[in-house]
Amino acid sequence: MKTTPEHNARIAKMTFASVYPHYISKVEKKGRTQEELQEVIQWLTGFDKNKIQELIIEKASFETFFQRAALNPNAHLIHGVICGYRIEAIENPLTKHVRYLDKLVDELAKGRKMEKILRSK
């Protein structure tokens, strides 16, 4: 399934603050913690707990969020399908980065071991 320019623009404008509570809810319903969620976000983006909070208060768009992120060099190891899209087939870099985050949150909620989520060797 290919992303459309409209889909990519919608994702770019979406705020991290609007999605973060859904991430928390999703992982906590499955017995995981907000601290584990923050660990996953930090692994992908380099943002610590304080920086995540700043971006939430600022209502940073995903475009701004990922412009400021230092994407983990192993992020390319994140594969699979999320929201109907095969991550490795997504051409738009921003949309791919957002789907990386979605996939990591999904894996956390599904109970996958943290070392697997963080692509540890």
C-alpha positions, -999 to +999 in steps of 0.1 A: +000+000+000+015+033-011+012+065+010-004+095-008+009+130-006-022+139+014-015+111+039+021+122+043+010+159+048-016+148+074+010+129+094+035+158+092+010+182+107-002+159+134+011+168+169+031+144+190+011+157+220-022+145+204-008+109+199+013+104+230-017+098+254-028+071+230+006+055+231+005+055+270-030+041+270-021+013+246+010+001+265-006+004+299-036-016+289-012-044+281+007-042+314+037-021+302+048+012+318+051+048+307+088+045+316+092+016+291+074+037+265+098+066+272+128+042+269+115+031+234+110+067+223+145+077+236+161+048+217+145+058+185+148+096+188+175+104+214+148+124+234+150+120+272+119+123+294+124+160+298+127+167+261+096+145+254+077+167+279+090+199+263+078+187+229+044+178+243+040+213+259+052+229+227+026+208+207+053+200+182+042+185+149+056+151+139+076+170+113+092+192+140+096+162+163+116+142+138+135+172+125+149+176+160+154+139+166+187+120+163+173+089+147+189+057+160+213+042+134+196+008+139+161+022+131+164+007+096+161-027+113+124-020+121+104-040+096+069-052+093+034-039+088+018-012+108-015+006+101-017-014+068+016-001+055+048-022+051+074+000+068+102-009+045+081+001+014+073+036+027+092+062+006+085+094+025+111+096+052+089+114+078+060+090+073+085+061+077+099+076+109+064+080+124+056+044+114+089+033+131+076+048+163+041+033+159+057-002+153+079+001+184+049+011+205+029-018+190+057-042+199+059-029+234+021-033+239+023-069+225+047-078+252+078-082+231+111-082+251+128-048+254+161-061+239+142-072+208+122-039+206+155-019+208+171-041+182+199-051+205+224-076+192 
